[in-house]
């Protein structure tokens, strides 16, 4: 049981309230630090929604952990305060963390690690039927990592704007039509405000772009200009100097047709992101195989969506990319096996199939 609560410092202040660093001491004199989110009565419902979502996601990796299963209350001269204790991220938000690097540009290996972790968090969120609706550097927390493969790990926080898939927020028709923070939002969030997992993936593209360039998307533009560009199908500019796999990843996130972005699980297959190395496999061949596989999966997803929308009854054969021309028969066998793994996101299985075919196991 907590016997003492000691204020340490103010961590940040926002429109919803403020976050304090607090030290809690137990009866046995053990203590721990917590980041306590404080909101006044007007933001009470948002905080209730946040703890409800966090309790459902408790134990999921890449999601910040709430400490306790209910809100705490206290009083001040400004009125009643509602408190949500959360685990403390000693490295702060990703936004603050980027300030430690020259021009706010992160090293490429770190970008890949963090992008993978953010997508892993979205897999959990989307798997529970929720859309975060506000993925941005301020809502990604950085922790020291105990893993030898990465110096840091990240977790997604701030679920005050989180909605169930298909939900439309009550404020959307009243306020300026943004479902989240303007510079990280997708065209459909401006157009209709319906929560869908695809808008989180657009935000991931913005975030990865910012980690590479150190500059926020749509830098220097006013809200009206951003809305106009999004509604006309434009996306933030991707510099040509970025590596080709990074550009491809971001372009996929910026697809104007939301379903062509795939899912968080499918984006985890993208060659940009770190994956297990298979002994004896050439990196270039592996990248080529996974890139074509990723594109095939997202194209099939888009094709299925269009068939349903247009009520087309005849099934037309999928037009395939003609790579490995001299091994057309081998590719056909690969495709048949991949299609049977339609909903699988097991990278180990997919690479194993590729290896097995290359060595003649399925001939």
Secondary structure, 3 states (H helix, E strand, C coil): CEEEEEEEEEEEEECCEEEEEEEEEECCCCEEEEEEEEEEHHHHHHHHHHHHHHHHCCCCCCECCECCCCCEEEEECCEEEEEEEEECCCCCEHHHHHCCCHHHCCCHHHHHHHHHHHHHHHHHHHHCCEECCCCCHHHEEEEECCCCCCCEEEEECCCCCCEECCCECCCCCCCCCCCCCHHHCCHHHHHCCECCHHHHHHHHHHHHHHHHHCCCCCCCCCHHHHHHHHHCCCCCCCCCCCCHHHHHHHHHHCCCCHHHHCCHHHHCCCCCCCCCCCCCCCHHHHHHHHHHHHHHHHHHHHHHHHHHHHCCCCCCCCCCCCCCHHHHHHHHHHHHHHHHCCCCCCHHHHHHHHHHHHCCCCC
